[in-house]
Amino acid sequence: MTGRPCAITTGLGIGLCLGLMALGSSVAYSPNAPQQVIVTVDLKAILMNSLPGRAAQLKFKEHVTKAKAKIDSKTSELKQLEKEISSPGFMALSQAERRDKQRLFEKEKLDLKFLVDDTNKELQDKQTRMMNSLTRQVRSVIEKIAKQKGYDLVLMNSPPSMVYSSGATDVTAEVLSALESEWVKKVPDSSTARPAPAGGSPSPSPAGN
């Protein structure tokens, strides 16, 4: 088979790629048949390293920080109440007072458990919504580029779905650049407020300069 190498993927992608390989074999006998243009893009790299991707990560980190502060506060209150119940002075209280304080402790412990569970679910939902929104933006950019450049097929070059692809067909940088250009136009002051890369230190704020 001649032309560009076909990227092999697992699952449905295998059947699709094999179909393209068969098509390439058949059109090899027809010199006038158009060549299939197959490219790959690393969606994970774009989501993690692009400006909108890092902005989403930073926003989610802020949600996590606020949620952790709330849980830490409730945990501290519960520990203080537990300390009071364990202190020698607790036995000096009346039976009714000890019972009320013990009931309060059990209630606060249960409330903390519910708070942790609810917070985890809320954070998971927020993260899912953010990633879905960002993924839709990326897919929109990919579709525009594919139509402009005449790409016939765009495959996701991310493990474990992708087994092999030629580096020459990768258009991740092109998609990332186009995505950031659109994001800069939509988000006020986004060209100067560049979030730090994943795993790096946050950029200093103007007040800290």
C-alpha positions in Angstrom: 0.0 0.0 0.0 1.3 3.4 -0.9 0.5 6.9 0.6 0.4 7.9 4.2 0.7 5.3 6.9 -2.6 4.3 8.5 -2.9 4.7 12.3 -4.1 1.5 14.0 -6.5 1.9 16.9 -8.3 -0.6 19.1 -12.0 -1.4 19.1 -14.1 0.1 16.3 -11.0 2.0 15.1 -9.4 -1.3 13.9 -12.3 -2.0 11.6 -12.3 1.6 10.4 -8.5 1.6 9.7 -8.7 -1.8 8.0 -11.4 -0.5 5.8 -9.2 2.4 4.8 -6.3 0.1 4.1 -8.5 -2.0 1.9 -9.6 1.2 0.1 -6.0 2.2 -0.3 -5.2 -1.2 -1.9 -8.1 -0.9 -4.3 -7.4 2.6 -5.4 -3.7 1.8 -6.0 -4.8 0.5 -9.4 -6.5 3.8 -10.3 -3.9 6.6 -10.5 -6.6 9.3 -10.7 -8.2 8.3 -7.4 -7.9 10.9 -4.6 -5.5 10.0 -1.7 -7.0 9.6 1.8 -5.5 12.2 4.2 -5.3 10.7 7.7 -4.0 12.7 10.6 -3.8 12.3 14.4 -4.2 14.6 17.3 -3.2 14.2 21.0 -6.4 15.3 22.7 -4.9 14.7 26.2 -2.0 16.9 25.5 -4.3 19.7 24.3 -6.6 19.4 27.3 -3.6 19.5 29.7 -1.3 22.1 28.1 -3.4 24.6 26.2 -4.4 27.9 27.6 -8.1 27.1 28.0 -7.1 23.6 29.4 -4.8 25.1 32.0 -7.4 27.8 32.9 -9.9 25.0 33.5 -7.5 23.2 35.7 -6.8 26.3 37.7 -10.5 27.0 38.1 -11.1 23.5 39.3 -8.2 23.8 41.7 -9.8 26.8 43.2 -13.0 24.8 43.8 -11.0 22.0 45.5 -9.2 24.5 47.7 -12.5 26.1 48.9 -14.1 22.7 49.5 -11.0 21.5 51.4 -11.1 24.6 53.6 -14.7 23.9 54.5 -14.1 20.3 55.3 -11.0 21.1 57.3 -13.0 23.6 59.4 -15.7 21.0 60.2 -13.1 18.4 61.0 -11.4 20.8 63.4 -14.7 21.4 65.2 -15.3 17.7 65.4 -11.9 17.1 66.9 -12.4 19.8 69.5 -15.7 18.3 70.5 -14.1 14.8 70.7 -11.4 16.3 72.9 -14.0 17.8 75.3 -15.7 14.4 75.6 -12.4 12.7 76.3 -11.3 15.3 78.9 -11.6 14.6 82.7 -14.0 17.6 83.0 -16.6 15.7 80.8 -17.4 13.4 83.7 -18.1 16.4 86.0 -21.1 17.3 83.8 -24.5 16.0 84.6 -25.8 12.9 82.9 -28.1 14.9 80.7 -25.3 17.3 79.6 -23.0 14.3 78.8 -25.8 12.7 76.8 -26.4 15.9 74.8 -22.8 16.4 74.1 -22.3 12.8 73.0 -25.3 13.1 70.7 -24.0 16.3 69.3 -20.7 14.6 68.6 -22.4 11.7 66.7 -24.5 14.2 64.8 -21.4 16.3 63.8 -19.5 13.2 62.8 -22.3 12.1 60.5 -22.7 15.6 59.1 -19.0 15.6 58.3 -19.3 12.3 56.4 -22.2 13.6 54.4 -20.3 16.8 53.7 -17.3 14.8 52.4 -19.4 12.6 50.2 -21.4 15.5 48.8 -18.3 17.5 48.2 -16.6 14.7 46.3 -19.6 14.3 44.1 -19.9 18.0 43.5 -16.3 18.3 42.5 -16.5 15.3 40.2 -19.5 16.8 38.5 -17.8 20.2 38.1 -14.7 18.5 36.7 -16.8 16.5 34.2 -18.7 19.6 33.1 -15.5 21.5 32.6 -13.8 18.7 30.6 -16.9 18.1 28.5 -17.1 21.8 27.7 -13.4 22.0 26.8 -13.6 18.8 24.7 -16.4 20.3 22.7 -14.3 23.4 22.0 -11.4 21.2 20.9 -13.6 19.1 18.6 -15.0 22.2 17.0 -11.5 23.5 16.2 -10.5 20.1 14.9 -13.5 20.0 12.6 -12.7 23.4 11.2 -9.1 22.6 10.5 -10.1 19.2 8.9 -12.5 21.0 6.5 -10.0 23.8 5.7 -7.1 21.4 5.1 -9.0 18.6 3.5 -8.3 16.0 6.1 -10.4 12.9 5.6 -10.0 11.3 9.0 -8.7 12.6 12.4 -7.8 10.0 14.9 -7.1 10.5 18.6 -3.5 9.9 19.3 -3.8 9.0 23.0 -3.1 5.7 24.8 -4.5 3.2 25.1 -6.7 3.7 22.0 -3.8 4.4 19.7 -1.2 1.7 19.0 0.9 3.3 16.4 0.9 6.5 14.2 3.4 8.3 12.1 4.8 11.4 13.6 4.5 13.2 10.3 0.7 13.0 10.4 0.3 14.6 13.9 -1.5 17.9 13.9 -1.6 18.5 17.7 0.4 21.7 17.5 -1.8 23.1 14.8 -5.0 22.3 16.7 -3.5 23.7 20.0 -2.5 27.0 18.3 -5.9 27.4 16.7 -7.7 26.6 19.9 -5.6 29.2 21.9 -6.2 31.8 19.2 -10.0 31.4 19.5 -9.8 31.4 23.3 -7.8 34.6 23.4 -10.4 36.4 21.3 -13.3 35.2 23.6 -11.8 35.6 27.0 -11.0 39.2 28.3 -7.3 39.7 29.1 -6.6 36.1 28.4 -3.5 37.0 26.4 -1.7 38.4 29.4 -3.2 36.1 32.2 -1.5 32.9 31.1 -2.1 30.0 33.5 0.9 28.0 34.7 1.5 24.7 33.0 0.2 21.6 34.7 2.4 20.6 37.6 4.2 24.0 37.6 4.0 27.0 39.9 1.2 29.5 39.4 2.1 32.7 37.6 2.6 35.6 40.0 -0.4 38.0 40.2 0.1 41.7 39.4 -0.2 42.5 43.1 2.8 40.3 43.8 5.1 42.1 41.4 
